[in-house]
Amino acid sequence: MTSSNPVRWSQLAPLWAFFKSVTRSFTDRRISLWIALVGLVVALLVTLVWLAGRYEASQYQAELERDAADAVSDIRGSFGRHVLNLQSLQAKGVSPKFWQSEVSSMLSQNREWLRLERRDAQGAIVSFVDSPLREPIIDARTRLNEQAEIMQTCLRAKRLNGPAYSRSYFVPQTNGLGLEVMELCLPALEQGVHVGFTLLTYGLQDILASQLGDSYGRRNEISFIEPDGTRLAIHGTLPRAKRLFTATQLLDLPGNTLVLRMDGRRAAPDLFPNILPALVTAMSIALVSVLILLVKDSRRRLKAERDLADALAFRKAMEDSLVTGLRARDLHGRITYVNPAFCQMVGFEAEQLLGKSAPMPYWPPEMVGEYQQRQAVRLAGNAPPREGFESVFVRQDGSRFPVLIFEAPLINVLGKQTGWMSAFLDISEQRRIEELSRASQERLQATARLATVGEMASLLSHELNQPLAAISSYATGSLNLLQDPQSHVSRSTLSDLQMALEHISEQATRAGKVINSVHDFVRRRDQDREIVSPQLIIDAVMPLVQLQAHKLQVRVTTRIDEQLAQVLCDRTMVEQVLLNLARNGMQAMDHPNCLNRVLTLQVKRAPSSLSHGWLEFSVCDLGAGIAPDIAKQLFTPFFTTKSEGMGLGLSLCRTVVEQHGGHLEFVPLTPHGTLFRFTLPTASEV
């Protein structure tokens, strides 16, 4: 028993050594990771502390810059108010005695004003007043030394017609000290004429004390300096043992530029400010938060991947169910994607099409060149029309079919174009339906032509009554002249017979033209149109109008504007329209209650709402008017209010006017009556 234990321990020793080495290795690695983590955290904290100090210093500097800018703005505003006060003093034009009193009051209110002078146009001193707040510091010797600078400043003010400032200069005092002063020269004008100058002497030290001392001087040191850094005037004090911050701003004045320097001292941030505990706590929270966010982000990524897989499956199912063919090409024209509908459309498998470039296997051989040229235009970057274009493809079995193609740029997630996406519609069935519709339309047109023939037959019987009645009337009158036993052949009788025969011939010709025009209308060809003046159209219908007017006791008047253009129309049909409208107007006045029976035919230029190349023909009667229920269907074919009428007159009149491009309408008149009017194009408009 005892001899077996050493054997067992000796057998376990290598395993124990291996376990110890693994444990030591694992412990060393974990310690290294913790050391690295702690080092990163310490480095991060040091960086944050340093950045916090830099940020705090930048805040101090930015605050000082703002104070300097505000100080310059305050000084500039103060100078502006001083100029306004001096201009107001000049405008008063007071006497010298009152001027002395007024200036003394102004000097006592402005500490920075040292002296105010009144000079003539040549620059000589007329009068002056020194500040009552201090001993006079300007004497005749000082003025003599600076006379050249003062004159130059005043000349500049005169040229600018406004205030001008001199360069600053030092005025020594008896106690060994002195002041840096600056002159303001303001020209004086009376009724637009230059009469002199007002010269104001500033003390730079007093400007800083009075304008900026209360608001900025308590925590900053303010000074005017020269560009080389030499201080001209200074105000305020700075505490020691603090970090110095400096800001400078330019005070740009007419004729002079001063530099305002503002020095401020702030306590510099400590090496370990009070924010360190907060940063450590924040970093701990941040590390835990980052771990939580990483777990959530991992879950979101898994969910996004699942959603993406579902979206891809949904898109695949949707593309497989489409009847529209889809094809994608890269920028080199190679096919990168086709959907099942496109493969079924052209009869090729997807593997046979992917990677293919021009010429495509579904292109007609004789149109390969044209299709390659069109594809080259697309690849050059020219966008295709959004409404699509038609083309012809060849299936694998050799049959051809028309397609409608829509193309658009293929843009990736970065907004960069990677190719072209095309959609294809097989329009074979659409073309077949269009052919059937075209054949049906032709049959409908043939039926409409047959209906038009019947309508024109009614028109002939309706419209030929008046020419035939006129021929009968003239023939009866001629026979009466020849059969009258009391009459004898004379020159007047022969003249009447000749006139009657001419009218018979004219009405017969007119009836023939009506038949020809209706025949042309039925055959659906352009009717013969001619250029004719409006006066001739009115004159042609007046004899027939006068015949019916005499029978119905109607007075006919005509109004034709001067210098009207000629119209291009089918003269016979337009005369028939006028005759129908005139006859309807006279019949509307054929009742006992109508005492004032006047029919007016008028031709004038169309209103301004139409183009200038149109004329308006109108027929106006003073009848009872048209009832509202009748007005709604007045132009309906076969609608009539007359027992012997056929209801075709107004319908055909509107058809004739619309064939000329015009418009026929009616307007009720007050207190009674109706106005029918229609438009015709002039020869210049056509």
C-alpha positions, 0 to 999 in steps of 0.5 A: 500500500505504501509503495503505491503512493509514490508511484501515483504522485509521480504519475500526476506530477506532469499533469499538475505542472501542465495545469500550473503553467496553463493557469500562470499563462492565463493569469499573466494574459489577464493581468496584461489585459487589465494593465492595458485597459488601466493604461488606456483609461489613465491615458484617456483621463489625462487627455480629458483633463488636458482638453478640459484645461485647454477648453477653459483657457479658450473660453477665457480668451474668447471672453476677452476677445468679446470684451475687446470688441465690445469696448471698441464698439463703445468707443466708436459709438461715443465718438459718434455721439460727440460728432452729433453734439458738435454738429448740433452746436454748429447748427445753432449759430450762436453768438461768441459769448453764448458759444463760450457758455455752451462749450464750457457746459459740454466740456464739464460733461465730457471728461475726455474733452481737453480743449475745444477750438473754433477756427476760421476757413484758413485754420486760424483760431477764432476762440477756444475753451479749455476743460474746467475739470483740469489745468490747461495743458495746451498752450500756444507753443504746443499748437505751433508745433502741431499746426501742420498735423492739425491743418492736414487733419482739417483739410482731410475733414473738408475733403471728406465733408465730415469728421477727421481724426489726427495722429496722436501726439505727446504733450509734456507737462511741468511735473515731468509727466504728460498726456497723449492727445488726439485731435478731432476736426469737424468742418462747419457749413453755413447754407452749404458754404464752408466757413470754418472748423471745430477742433476738439482735443481728446485725451487718450488716457481719459477716453479709456477711463471715462468710456471703459473704466467702469465696465472693463477696467476693474478686471482688465488692463486697457491700453492704446498701443501703436502697431509696434507695441508701444503703449500710448495710454493705459488704464486699470491694473492686473493682479499678479500670479495669474495667467495672462490673456491678451486681446487686441482690436483695431479702432479704425477712425477717419484719418487715424487707426488706433489699436486697443489692447485688453489684458486680463488675468485669470486663474489657470486651470489646475493640473487635476481640477475638480472635474476629475472624480466626475470624469472617472465616474463618467468613464466607468458609466461610459464603459458599462454603457459601451458594453451594453450598447455593443450587446444591443448593437449585436442584436440589432445587427442580427435582426437587421440581417434577418430583416434583410434576408426577409426583404430579399426573399420578398423582393425575389418573390415579387420579381418572380410574380411580375409580368414586366421584364426587368434587366440590369446592365453595368456601365460597360453594357454587360447584363448583370441581372434578368428576372424570370418574366424577361427570360420568359419573354425572350425565351432564353434562360438567365444563365444564357443572358448574364454577362452578355454584351452587345450584340444581344441574342434577342436582337433582330439581325438586321437591326443590330447596328441601330441597337448598338448605336442606341446602346452607345448613346445610353452608355455615354450618359445620355438619359433615355426618355421617361415616357419610354420607347418602342423596339422589336425583339426576337424570341429564341424560336425566331418569332418577333414581338414589339416591346415598350422599354423604360430605362433609368440610371441604376444608383447604388447606396453611395449615390453613384451610378453603376449601370442602367435598369430597364423595364420591358412590356410586351405590347403584342396584345395591345397592338392586336387590340388597337387593330381591332379598335381601328377596324371598329372605328372605320366601321363606325365612320362608315355608319356615320357617313350613311347617317350624314347622307340622310341628314344631307338629304333633309338639308337639301329639301330644307335649304333648297326651298328658298332658292326655288321659291325665289326662282318661282317668284321671279318667274311668276313676275316675269310671266305677269309682265309678259301676259299683262294686256295693258303693258307694252314692250318698252325699255323699262319692261325689258330691264325688269325682265332682264333683272328677273332672269338674272336673279333666276339664274343667280338663284339656280346657280346658288341652289347648285352650289348648295347641292355641291357643298352638301355633296362635298360635305358627305364625301368628307373632303375639304370644301372649296373656299374663297377669299370674299369681302363681308360686304359681298356676303351681306349683299348676296343674302339681302334680296331673299331677306328683303322678300321675307321681311316685306311679307312679315313687315320687318325692317332690315338694317345692316351695320358693316365696319369700315376697313374690314379684312376679307374672309376665307370661307365657303361662300355658299354655306356662309350665306346659307347660315346668315339666311337661316339666322335672318329667317329665324329672327324675322319669324321670332318677331311674327306675332301681334305683340311685337310692335317694333320689328327691326332685324339688324345684320352686323359685321365687325372685328371680333372682340379682343379675347380672340385673335385679331384675324377674326370677324364677327357676324351677328343677327339681332332681332327684337322678338320674345326671346328664347325660353331657358328650357328651349335654350338648353337643346336649341342646337340639338339635331331634329329639335324644333318648335315649329310645326312644319320645321325639321330641326336641322337649321341651327344644328347645320349652321353650327356645323358649318361655322365650326368647320371654318374654325369659328364658334356660333352662340346666342345671347339674350337681349334686354328687355327682349330679343336675341342676338346670334353671332358667329366668327370666321377667320380672315384671309391673313389669319389662315 
